[in-house]
Amino acid sequence: MKIKEGYKIKTIGSDRVVIVQGRIGVDMTKVISFNAMAEWLWNTFAGRDFTEKDVTDLLVRQFAIGEDQAIADTRKWITQLTDAKLLEI
């Protein structure tokens, strides 16, 4: 899978949100807000192919968390990106 191109993370107020770059008439009724870890994952995997296992392995290494927790966090992040149509599967 891969994060779709044309989206950027910007600061609006105190929130970090995903916006579509350069598109007129974009539906702004849906705002995708990221916490620090979700943004870090986005920046880490933007522009390259990755798997669920790649994300899980990175979380285990980076945050020294158990594999079960990393899998749950990975699935939540991927589901949120998929639901927002931000991933190419």
Secondary structure, 3 states (H helix, E strand, C coil): CEECCCEEEEEECCEEEEEECCCCCCCCCCCEEECHHHHHHHHHHCCCCCCHHHHHHHHHHHHCCCHHHHHHHHHHHHHHHHHCCCEEC
